[in-house]
Amino acid sequence: MKLRTDVLPAEQVYAILANERRRRALEQLGGIGGVVTVHELSALVAGQETGESPPPKRCRESVYTSLVQTHLPKLEELGVIEYDRGTQTIEMSRHARDVALYTEVVASVGVTWSELYRALGVASLTVLLAALLGVPLVSAVDPVLLTSLALALFAVASAYQLWINRFSVFRQLRVGRGGAPGRRRD
């Protein structure tokens, strides 16, 4: 695995995330994980903004216009998306992960993934030390079983995190093999 040297600077990521509509568009694109048309994305973002399904036509048109005129060109210029104006299709690109690192750090329980892993580590170590030091009740359980349970918890948390980020992971694997995302080799 080689380290990337072309990571988006934090200032550019903050500029991207400063606009609520752009954040919503990126969130919707990340959830889809593939190619989407501008019309489909407009409907998704408008639905999120209004809370209506389907969203009102006027809102969809407003979202479509702002995406085409402002947000998509900016995201394409920074390498966050690939935007084909001819087919009106969009797909996440190489810098999408750079932006996602600033937005997808919260686990579903409301804490960051690093806080969750840290808490699991501290709790596991504390329980294991208690078992080894002979603390009643805890010491009755075999330390190997406790260690196995702790590792199983880490594995479940990691598998869940990979599952909810699967589209981003698959995209990175596809790019890492030398193939450009969204491009078919015939």
Secondary structure by P-SEA (a helix, b strand, c coil): cccccccccaaaaaaaaccaaaaaaaaaaaaacccccaaaaaaaaaaaacccccccaaaaaaaaaaaacccaaaaaaaccccccccccbbbbccaaaaaaaaccccccccccaaaaaaaaaaaaaaaaaaaaacccccccccaaaaaaaaaaaaaaaaaaaaaaaaaaaaaaaaaaaccccccccc
